[in-house]
Amino acid sequence: MIHLPTAPPAHIAFDLAAWIAASLVAWRQHRAWPQGTQTLLRLTAPGYYRWLAVGALLGAWAAGTLNSWRLTWAPSHSVAGALAGGIVAVELWKARHRVRGSTGGSFVLPMATGIMIGRLGCLFAGLPDLTYGTPTALPWAVDLGDGVGRHPVQLYESAAMALFILVYVVARRRGADWARHHAFHAFAIWYGAQRFVWEFFKPYPNLAGPFNLFHLICGGLVVYGIVYWRNDRRRGAQGGALCVSQPDDEPVRNLP
């Protein structure tokens, strides 16, 4: 068993580090991959971002609070909820403006980086963070201060996102079709699938059979990624009302 020093303020420190790292990655990405160096904000209608921000915010706090209300009455937030809420909001916005095709690829690398680093904050924040794993006797079990060896589920997720980053960057540099046109769908599938597995090692209350709220959310992310990936490939062959034809990691252009 590995004894880890923990402190609740660690979460804030790692969250800040995650935001900084994600911002730097986004800046570097938009200089290296898209045509030109202009940012999404200068090329995309503000409404797109308002819907995205509101959806992510509502999803984050709704999912986190609903999941933890039986453990504590304090409001909580969740990155899985933020991702799901942002997706719902953006897809509604796109449907309203008849925008077809993926527009989320530019967010993939910054989000994956932020999650990879942010999860370390969850780990070192210790038991008060309420993201700890279930007890285990495995040699890499961590003691977060109560003398109980637990699955380091935060490290599992951080490692999974590091693996995704590695595969995605290599594929993008080689010009792989999925990395250029379906990166966000791939991200949703990978994040949802790996998080779905780790949820079995968390002591969250079950909501439907053996599944907790995040099982359902992450299962939905996987389904979303698969369905929309297939739909976008079909639309790409057939055309559409207003299709986004450039690689989905380039700035969104000419949207209402």
Secondary structure, DSSP 4 states (H G I P E B T S, - for coil): -EE----THHHHHHHHHHHHHHHHHHHHHHHHSSSSS--HHHHS-HHHHHHHHHHHHHHHHHHHHHHHTTT-SS----HHHHHHHHHHHHHHHHHHTT-BS---HHHHHHHHHHHHHHHHHHHHH-GGGS----B--STT-EE-SSS-EE--HHHHHHHHHHHHHHHHHHHHHTT-HHHHHSHHHHHHHHHHHHHHHHGGGS-PPEEETTEEHHHHHHHHHHHHHHHHHHHHHHHHHH--SSB--S-TTSPP-S--
